[in-house]
Each structure stands twice: as structure tokens, then as C-alpha cells.
Amino acid sequence: MAIEDEEITGPSNSGRNEPAVDFLPKTASAYGDPRYWSFSDSIYFRFTAEEHYEWLKEYSHFQHLILPNICPEHSILELGCGNSQLSEDLHGEGVIDVTCIDLSAIAVQRMRQRLKEKGIKVIQADMLDLPFESESFDIVIEKGTMDVLYVDSGDPWNPRSDTVSKVMQMLTGVHKVLKPDGIFISISFGQPHFRRQLFEAPCFTWSVEWKTFGEGFHYFVYTLKKGRRSCESKYPSIDDACVVPGMSLIHDELDDEDFIFRVDI
Ligand SMILES: C[S@@+](CC[C@H](N)C(=O)[O-])C[C@H]1O[C@@H](n2cnc3c(N)ncnc32)[C@H](O)[C@@H]1O
């Protein structure tokens, strides 16, 4: 789908983080389907009508966890920006070289309009096939975008092979476009038991650390530093890991709409 820089007019949403019910897919598993984000009528309407929606949490909640790794001179790539303010928040910290990608043509078109005065680049691209040279960025960051790949992933201790293959495809691309000492920051609701398995795959040279934020329900900021892997993971393999009780979340525990209900965390 071609992207033009023409003006789009559409109804604006009534408030932040209050998605209209019309935006919601019929089933949450749609969030795991790339066609939902690129071609569905509901996402077209959503990104046309909605100025801003912040998945998981806003910047102020995790700013203190990511800023120690970010300098104004850094080049930053954000994966799956949607209509989040994260890129503007990073720009507000003095980072000039910010690039965002998203699969959705309409989200990209609207974000281009919104961000052009700040010089933030917005590109339509698939995070599973990043259109950048090796070692292009100091920082790659994503919030709630990798989680999309885990929708309907089956048993979290033993995710379906297509989930594993997509996540590994994404991580391999991220690892490639990071500079030799670059950092991947992943902001997620996925618990470390279920993210470390793939983050710590032997093909990656990055170290893996994480911190939590949020009250009641905890979110995670994973920090993966390329070239800093010190030793093989001591974390048990899927087969060795002890089984923890599944989490049962009720909607009231969370702020708003989330595909979290469909993701095995
Ligand atoms: C859950 S939303 C998160 C949006 C934003 N990061 C935030 O925190 O508010 C997922 C976003 O990822 C985009 N997306 C989904 N699959 C993608 C892919 N394969 N490549 C690039 N973007 C993708 C969607 O269009 C959507 O904007």
C-alpha cells in the first residue's frame, strides 16, 4: 500500500487511551495477524480517527529505566510506533536522529504528518524484514510490538514453532541493525521466563537484563546490550523449567484495552 503525504482528515478520538469499541477486533487473536495491522477496516478507521493511543504505559512510567542508556547523539529506531508518543518523548530528551517504523500504512501516514516538524522519520516497514543496513542504529526500542507476535502462541513454556520463528526473525533483524555496542530496549508485559528463552539464544551477542515498572500489574523493560554477553545462560531450558501457575487477569486490573488477554505471559 503506497503512502502519500497528503492530509488526512478524520474524526479525532474523544480522549487518550479510551479506544472506541468500534476499533476493537472481533477476537483478540486478530492482534497477532499482520493483516489486522495493515489492511483491516477497523485498524484503518482506528489510525485515521485516533490521534494518540499508548499501549502498556506512557513514557513517564518507564523513562527512568531507559534514559541511562540513551544519549542525544544516539540514532534510535522504534519498531511498531502506532500512534504512540514514544518517539516524541525521546526527541524531547534531545535525541535528534529518531526513525519509526510501522506495518500500517495509515499509521505511518498520520505519524509522518504529526512528526515532520520534529524531523522524526517514519517509514512503513515490517519488523520481521527490516529495511536497514547492518549496524545502523545505537538503540532499537519497541513497546508492546513484539508482544503482538506472542498472541495465540500456545503454551508459554513451549510456544508454537511459528511464534518462535517470527520472534527469532525479528530479533535477528534487530541484532543485525544494531551497532556493535548498540542496545535493544523491549518494553513488554511478557515475563522473563518467557522472553529470556529467545533473547538468550546462542546466536545473539547481547547481554540480557530487565527491570519492572507499574503498580499492581508489572511491566518489564528488557535491556539487551550487543557485544556484552559474558557467559551462556544459566536459565533452565523450557523442558527443565518448573511450571508456575498460569496468571488469570481480570480486565479491571488493567488500564484499558489490551491484547494481553490473548497473550500467554
Ligand atoms: C500493540 S501496538 C503498539 C503501538 C506502540 N508501540 C505503543 O506502544 O503504543 C502494535 C503496533 O505494531 C504494529 N505492528 C504489528 N506488526 C508489525 C510488524 N510486523 N512490523 C511493524 N509494525 C508492526 C501495529 O501496526 C501497531 O501499530
The ligand as a MOL file (V3000), in Angstrom:
LIG
                    3D

  0  0  0     0  0            999 V3000
M  V30 BEGIN CTAB
M  V30 COUNTS 27 29 0 0 0
M  V30 BEGIN ATOM
M  V30 1 C 0.2420 -3.0520 20.2480 0
M  V30 2 S 0.5780 -1.7840 19.1210 0 CHG=1
M  V30 3 C 1.8610 -0.8610 19.9460 0
M  V30 4 C 1.9790 0.5420 19.4340 0
M  V30 5 C 3.0070 1.4270 20.1370 0
M  V30 6 N 4.3080 0.8100 20.1530 0
M  V30 7 C 2.5930 1.7800 21.5350 0
M  V30 8 O 3.3220 1.4630 22.4770 0
M  V30 9 O 1.5520 2.3990 21.7130 0 CHG=-1
M  V30 10 C 1.4780 -2.6800 17.8980 0
M  V30 11 C 1.9310 -1.8300 16.7380 0
M  V30 12 O 2.8370 -2.6130 15.9640 0
M  V30 13 C 2.4950 -2.5200 14.6020 0
M  V30 14 N 2.9150 -3.7860 14.0040 0
M  V30 15 C 2.3380 -5.0040 14.1140 0
M  V30 16 N 3.0430 -5.9170 13.4650 0
M  V30 17 C 4.1070 -5.2590 12.9180 0
M  V30 18 C 5.2080 -5.6560 12.1100 0
M  V30 19 N 5.3520 -6.9200 11.7200 0
M  V30 20 N 6.1150 -4.7170 11.7530 0
M  V30 21 C 5.9660 -3.4280 12.1160 0
M  V30 22 N 4.9470 -2.9850 12.8790 0
M  V30 23 C 4.0270 -3.8980 13.2750 0
M  V30 24 C 0.9980 -2.2690 14.5610 0
M  V30 25 O 0.5770 -1.6530 13.3650 0
M  V30 26 C 0.8120 -1.3950 15.7850 0
M  V30 27 O 0.9440 -0.0360 15.4890 0
M  V30 END ATOM
M  V30 BEGIN BOND
M  V30 1 1 1 2
M  V30 2 1 2 3
M  V30 3 1 2 10
M  V30 4 1 3 4
M  V30 5 1 4 5
M  V30 6 1 5 6
M  V30 7 1 5 7
M  V30 8 2 7 8
M  V30 9 1 7 9
M  V30 10 1 10 11
M  V30 11 1 11 12
M  V30 12 1 11 26
M  V30 13 1 12 13
M  V30 14 1 13 14
M  V30 15 1 13 24
M  V30 16 1 14 15
M  V30 17 1 14 23
M  V30 18 2 15 16
M  V30 19 1 16 17
M  V30 20 1 17 18
M  V30 21 2 17 23
M  V30 22 1 18 19
M  V30 23 2 18 20
M  V30 24 1 20 21
M  V30 25 2 21 22
M  V30 26 1 22 23
M  V30 27 1 24 25
M  V30 28 1 24 26
M  V30 29 1 26 27
M  V30 END BOND
M  V30 END CTAB
M  END
